[in-house]
Amino acid sequence: MSELASLSLAADELEALRLVDLIGLSQQAAAQELEVSRQTLGNIVAAARHKVASALVKGMALELDTVSHPNNQKEPSCQ
């Protein structure tokens, strides 16, 4: 994938997409889960959807940012 241009999807963007689009939570419920306002969650989802759509349409790679866990292992925010 080093030959492809790429976009980075932040851990919070990935988690917001997982909660809203994959699990099907309302934005209000997802916002509560992430401990942010509904407006903030809406902004995160919109930015994430834009990045995913851009990557698909333009043939770009999506790089998923990871989050650090207390045991110093790095994992994607959703599995």
C-alpha positions in Angstrom: 0.0 0.0 0.0 3.0 2.3 0.1 2.3 3.2 -3.5 -1.2 4.4 -2.8 -2.0 7.9 -1.5 -3.6 7.5 1.8 -6.0 9.2 4.3 -5.8 8.8 8.0 -8.9 7.9 9.9 -8.5 8.9 13.6 -9.5 6.5 16.4 -12.4 8.6 17.4 -13.7 8.8 13.8 -13.5 5.0 13.5 -15.3 4.5 16.7 -18.0 6.9 15.8 -18.6 5.1 12.5 -18.7 1.8 14.3 -21.3 3.0 16.8 -23.5 4.8 14.3 -23.1 3.0 11.0 -22.2 -0.6 12.0 -24.0 -1.0 15.3 -26.8 1.4 14.4 -26.9 3.6 17.5 -28.5 6.9 17.3 -26.2 9.9 17.3 -27.4 10.8 20.7 -26.7 7.3 22.1 -23.3 7.2 20.4 -22.4 10.7 21.7 -23.2 9.5 25.3 -21.0 6.4 24.7 -18.1 8.6 23.6 -18.8 11.2 26.3 -19.1 14.1 23.7 -22.0 16.3 22.8 -24.4 15.2 20.0 -23.2 18.0 17.8 -19.5 17.0 18.3 -20.4 13.4 17.5 -22.2 14.6 14.3 -19.1 16.5 13.3 -16.9 13.5 13.9 -19.2 11.2 11.9 -19.4 13.7 9.0 -15.6 14.0 8.8 -15.1 10.3 8.9 -17.7 9.6 6.3 -16.1 12.2 4.0 -12.7 10.6 4.4 -14.1 7.1 3.7 -16.0 8.3 0.6 -13.0 10.2 -0.7 -10.8 7.1 -0.2 -13.3 4.9 -2.1 -13.9 7.3 -4.9 -10.3 8.3 -5.4 -8.8 4.8 -4.9 -6.8 5.8 -1.8 -5.8 3.7 1.2 -7.3 4.4 4.6 -4.8 4.3 7.4 -6.5 3.5 10.8 -4.9 5.3 13.7 -4.5 3.2 16.8 -5.1 3.9 20.5 -2.7 3.0 23.2 -3.9 0.7 26.0 -2.5 0.6 29.5 -0.5 -2.5 28.8 1.4 -0.6 26.1 -0.1 -2.6 23.2 -1.5 -0.7 20.3 -4.7 -1.9 18.7 -7.4 -0.4 16.4 -10.1 1.2 18.5 -12.7 -1.3 17.2 -12.2 -4.9 16.5 
